[in-house]
Amino acid sequence: MQLRSIELVLPNVADAAAFMTDIWGMASAGVKNQTHYLRGSGSFPYLVALEQGERNFVRSVTFVCTEQELAALKQRVADSGLAACPTQSTDLGGGEGIIVELKEGELFRFLVNAEEVDPIEGSDLPVKLTHVVCNAIDAEATGDLVEKILNFKVSDRTKGMVFVRCNNAHHSTAFARAGFASLNHIAFEMEDMDGVMRGIGRLRDHGMVPSWGPGRHGPGDNVFAYFIAPFGPVVEFSTAVEKVPDDYQVGAPEDWTWPENRIDQWGMSDKDFTGLRTAEEAFKFYRDWQSAPVL
Ligand SMILES: [Fe+2]
């Protein structure tokens, strides 16, 4: 199972796409049905879809999986009573599968037979998405739910987050103990730490500074730099998230404490808590489909 893409709907899609290509550093993968598709250097046809709409919302977070994983998932979803629906993707790469609405409205889509493309060598593009994090009213319950229904595994719990994996990367998603449900941030995997630093430089060329970072997280051990995109959401350059074994010992909040004046391993940058908090409310999930049997 791999995190592939996020599908966003928003009013001013052309400006958002221009930011993501010209400044953030992605490549256009084309425009189809008033949707701008943006890709990285990896083999996924796109990582971010920006669809023209009247207001902001998250249509889905998309994972790709095997036929076997999808069959088992369908059974667990059917048994769970969660809202869900079979789906045929009309996005680049196609594929089919199901979309599931979790308890707090998060919309996770699971596809098989989605096409891949040739990677782009020698570019400075983000490689892929490394995680998409959601804000949750009850992150603990959501962590339990995704373990039970989606077969994801909680990797670590901290005071602020429940980190969840769907393969050997420490986390592909996480649920922040926010007290409200929304998109928390979208993180892009860069080739290496230099890629993250060059990204920070590129944004600086356009008058933008990180809202937090550069730094290195505790859980996942990844390097990060968070920015608030002009079209609303929090986006992150990241690299080198830890790979974990199947029997990874799940950490508890008391395992992840910081010395005074530290909230990451390096302690070299301030965090714009207020700005990030506002940006985290820019996009909420919205379901515009009816639940239907998935089996
Ligand atoms: Fe992150």
Residues whose N, C-alpha, C, O or C-beta is under 5 A from the ligand:
A	BS01	LIG	A187 E236
